[in-house]
């Protein structure tokens, strides 16, 4: 019975990626106007998620001296991946889809796999613990998935394509749940490496791809709103962390 509860919870968490479906109700002109603010929000959510959620959780589970090495490794690997993706897809003067969209899908897939590991392990112990853990994950997934959808659309994906690929990336939580449940005693060994690795990837995407896009805004009003949404993304991640601990 615990396993079925765990699988139901992971499917629910994966479905959060469809939050971007509300943007389908918006016309393209209006969506294009607010995309820069979605990118600002996403940058803040990624930075907040890395420094307020992933790294602190990794520090609880692993040896401190190795954690930041894994963060650095994630940062470097995402840099190398982007260089390759840029060369492979953008060797001409114009590029229809920016390389950072693929990086975000990879990073988010790892992140959601980790969420699945945690869900599986918690339901293995107790159903009530699993429910509480799932609610905490949903709280931080909603803002991040909205931001992820914005990244994909801004990077060149159509709205339906962005929704589809964002869901596929989120569905790694289901596989993670199976692994976490079956190997609950070893979950810490998975997360000890994957948590800081994903954090390094998120820091790279936010700082090297998204924030430079915000600097391109020349209009002072748009620039100010972008900064506001960036800070709001960080604050929302802080709020979800505070709610989780209380």
Secondary structure as UniProt FT lines:
FT   HELIX           2..15
FT   HELIX           16..25
FT   HELIX           28..48
FT   HELIX           49..54
FT   HELIX           55..61
FT   HELIX           64..89
FT   HELIX           99..125
FT   HELIX           127..154
FT   TURN            155..156
FT   HELIX           159..170
FT   HELIX           172..182
FT   HELIX           184..186
FT   HELIX           187..204
FT   HELIX           205..210
FT   HELIX           211..214
FT   TURN            215..216
FT   HELIX           220..245
//
